[in-house]
Amino acid sequence: MAAKETCFGVIGISGRGRGMLAELLSVEGVKVTAVCDKYEDRARDGVEIVKKKAGYTPDSYLDYRQLLAREDIVAVLCCTTWITHSRIAVDAMRAGKHIAFEVGGAASLEECWQMVRVSEQTGKFCMILENCCYDRNELAIFNMKKLGLFGEIIHLQGGYQHDLRDEISMGDLIRHGRIQNFSNRNGDLYPTHQLGPIAKLIDINRGNRFLTLSSMSSKTRGMHEWLNNSPDVDRILDSLDITDEQAAWFKEKYLDYHFTQGDIVTTMIKCARGETIFLIHDCMLPRPYSRNYRVQGTKGIYMEDKDSVYFDGVSPRRHDWEPFAPYRDKYEHPLWKQYAADGIHAGGHGGMDYLVLCAFAESAINDLKPPIDVYDTAAWMSVTCLSEQSVALGGAPVAVHDFTDGLWIDREPYRRGKYCLEEVCTDFFE
Ligand SMILES: NC(=O)c1ccc[n+]([C@@H]2O[C@H](COP(=O)([O-])OP(=O)(O)OC[C@H]3O[C@@H](n4cnc5c(N)ncnc54)[C@H](O)[C@@H]3O)[C@@H](O)[C@H]2O)c1
């Protein structure tokens, strides 16, 4: 049955918002009737994307509250800066809209609680768009875990290891939002890319929960070194649409600039069922991209950085790694099997952006529970402000809040379906 056409609004049309807007328009049943950015040129970009891709003209706004006041809009996609997500989410739910917003961490526990309470009061969902939960590898690992290949899960690792020295430091010149955070905060600013898949793997908020965390931050050198000594900086400045005065101002500013964010922030989380999670945040030093995923149980281990697995009694040689690829093919999640059979249209990040948007749209169009709910959103995002607290306390453990208020022990059933992240619902693909 074709999905009924439903009106969406999109807020925040910078690099990510442009990509996600275009991707959302290719999801069945979605009609984007309004776009918004606080910058006029970016709001205009949003209009052009919709015109080009969908053939109609949406309204555009500079104030997101005007978009939220529209009666036709059922759900909102928000791709704004980290410190604006929860405010916009709360306002959207109060205006009667479901909301999904891009990844980022929370600046306070209060904002997490507010999202939870407002979602409970309004009955509107609030979903963090953690696309990595739908990555091909992550879903194959999820399937393998559910089939018992890893045995009982003991330890997990993950992180955001992404050299973003140019994007972050040039934020003032390119109107990009991360710079203020790296200049003023110190903690795991971006925990959810691997924490999301990890949390789903070990039933966080449904039989398990994060109990405490402890974070440490290294000294900060990477950005300063790069800005003052790398030839890449002049090359990038030359490629930007800026004046000589702006380039000179930029170089002067960073001569003696202090970033508060440490180059490497490591966090350990202890879970109620006994698992440990090791997270790493690493965006200010030279390195290739990796999410450092590792899943280790009583029967075997997967390690992203070796792209390898080992299973007791299954792997041909004891103590020797095997390549992961044949396992991924054998244990491919049915969602990816279907996506491949339909002819993967790829899009952002190899296809996972499209899949997370499909998951969001399916829930919004049919007014159903999302696969990543407000309790997941709050728990995952809270790791940021808690890690800041722990770093400030010299690595002291801090308590992670239970945003379910005890219901993690005995929750209402989750919604089964193609995009379910609690179970592999093979019957939905027959
Ligand atoms: N999931 C992923 O793989 C992925 C990849 C890249 C970025 N992101 C996330 O997407 C989000 C956006 O990233 P970006 O790189 O485009 O950031 P950005 O800072 O370049 O853009 C944010 C946009 O939001 C707009 N904005 C901020 N506050 C607003 C408000 N109150 N009303 C209207 N517009 C407002 C800004 O004007 C800007 O255009 C971030 O949360 C980022 O972490 C996710």
The ligand as an SDF file (V2000), in Angstrom:
LIG
                    3D

 44 48  0  0  0  0  0  0  0  0999 V2000
   24.4370   12.1710   11.0230 N   0  0  0  0  0  0  0  0  0  0  0  0
   25.4660   12.5620   10.3250 C   0  0  0  0  0  0  0  0  0  0  0  0
   26.1360   11.7670    9.6890 O   0  0  0  0  0  0  0  0  0  0  0  0
   25.7880   14.0230   10.2920 C   0  0  0  0  0  0  0  0  0  0  0  0
   26.7210   14.5460    9.3830 C   0  0  0  0  0  0  0  0  0  0  0  0
   26.9660   15.9200    9.4060 C   0  0  0  0  0  0  0  0  0  0  0  0
   26.2950   16.7330   10.3020 C   0  0  0  0  0  0  0  0  0  0  0  0
   25.4100   16.1910   11.1820 N   0  0  0  0  0  0  0  0  0  0  0  0
   24.6880   17.0020   12.1480 C   0  0  0  0  0  0  0  0  0  0  0  0
   23.7640   17.8370   11.4490 O   0  0  0  0  0  0  0  0  0  0  0  0
   23.5760   19.0620   12.1480 C   0  0  0  0  0  0  0  0  0  0  0  0
   23.8700   20.2270   11.2190 C   0  0  0  0  0  0  0  0  0  0  0  0
   25.1760   20.1220   10.7130 O   0  0  0  0  0  0  0  0  0  0  0  0
   25.7850   21.2100    9.7130 P   0  0  0  0  0  0  0  0  0  0  0  0
   27.1390   20.7490    9.4090 O   0  0  0  0  0  0  0  0  0  0  0  0
   24.8530   21.4640    8.6150 O   0  0  0  0  0  0  0  0  0  0  0  0
   25.8340   22.4600   10.7060 O   0  0  0  0  0  0  0  0  0  0  0  0
   25.8850   24.0250   10.4200 P   0  0  0  0  0  0  0  0  0  0  0  0
   26.3310   24.6860   11.6590 O   0  0  0  0  0  0  0  0  0  0  0  0
   26.6690   24.2750    9.1610 O   0  0  0  0  0  0  0  0  0  0  0  0
   24.3890   24.3940   10.0890 O   0  0  0  0  0  0  0  0  0  0  0  0
   23.3700   24.5540   11.0230 C   0  0  0  0  0  0  0  0  0  0  0  0
   22.2670   25.3620   10.3590 C   0  0  0  0  0  0  0  0  0  0  0  0
   21.2030   25.5390   11.3010 O   0  0  0  0  0  0  0  0  0  0  0  0
   20.7560   26.8840   11.2090 C   0  0  0  0  0  0  0  0  0  0  0  0
   20.1420   27.2640   12.4800 N   0  0  0  0  0  0  0  0  0  0  0  0
   20.7110   27.2840   13.7120 C   0  0  0  0  0  0  0  0  0  0  0  0
   19.8200   27.7110   14.6180 N   0  0  0  0  0  0  0  0  0  0  0  0
   18.6810   27.9550   13.9510 C   0  0  0  0  0  0  0  0  0  0  0  0
   17.3840   28.4100   14.3490 C   0  0  0  0  0  0  0  0  0  0  0  0
   17.1170   28.7040   15.6240 N   0  0  0  0  0  0  0  0  0  0  0  0
   16.4420   28.5520   13.4070 N   0  0  0  0  0  0  0  0  0  0  0  0
   16.7050   28.2550   12.0990 C   0  0  0  0  0  0  0  0  0  0  0  0
   17.9010   27.8200   11.6730 N   0  0  0  0  0  0  0  0  0  0  0  0
   18.8670   27.6630   12.5820 C   0  0  0  0  0  0  0  0  0  0  0  0
   22.0180   27.6850   10.9250 C   0  0  0  0  0  0  0  0  0  0  0  0
   21.7150   28.9380   10.3660 O   0  0  0  0  0  0  0  0  0  0  0  0
   22.7430   26.7630    9.9390 C   0  0  0  0  0  0  0  0  0  0  0  0
   22.3770   27.0280    8.6100 O   0  0  0  0  0  0  0  0  0  0  0  0
   24.5070   18.9830   13.3710 C   0  0  0  0  0  0  0  0  0  0  0  0
   23.7840   18.4960   14.4460 O   0  0  0  0  0  0  0  0  0  0  0  0
   25.5440   17.9660   12.9490 C   0  0  0  0  0  0  0  0  0  0  0  0
   26.1540   17.3490   14.0270 O   0  0  0  0  0  0  0  0  0  0  0  0
   25.1570   14.8590   11.1660 C   0  0  0  0  0  0  0  0  0  0  0  0
  1  2  1  0
  2  3  2  0
  2  4  1  0
  4  5  1  0
  4 44  2  0
  5  6  2  0
  6  7  1  0
  7  8  2  0
  8  9  1  0
  8 44  1  0
  9 10  1  0
  9 42  1  0
 10 11  1  0
 11 12  1  0
 11 40  1  0
 12 13  1  0
 13 14  1  0
 14 15  2  0
 14 16  1  0
 14 17  1  0
 17 18  1  0
 18 19  2  0
 18 20  1  0
 18 21  1  0
 21 22  1  0
 22 23  1  0
 23 24  1  0
 23 38  1  0
 24 25  1  0
 25 26  1  0
 25 36  1  0
 26 27  1  0
 26 35  1  0
 27 28  2  0
 28 29  1  0
 29 30  1  0
 29 35  2  0
 30 31  1  0
 30 32  2  0
 32 33  1  0
 33 34  2  0
 34 35  1  0
 36 37  1  0
 36 38  1  0
 38 39  1  0
 40 41  1  0
 40 42  1  0
 42 43  1  0
M  CHG  2   8   1  16  -1
M  END
$$$$
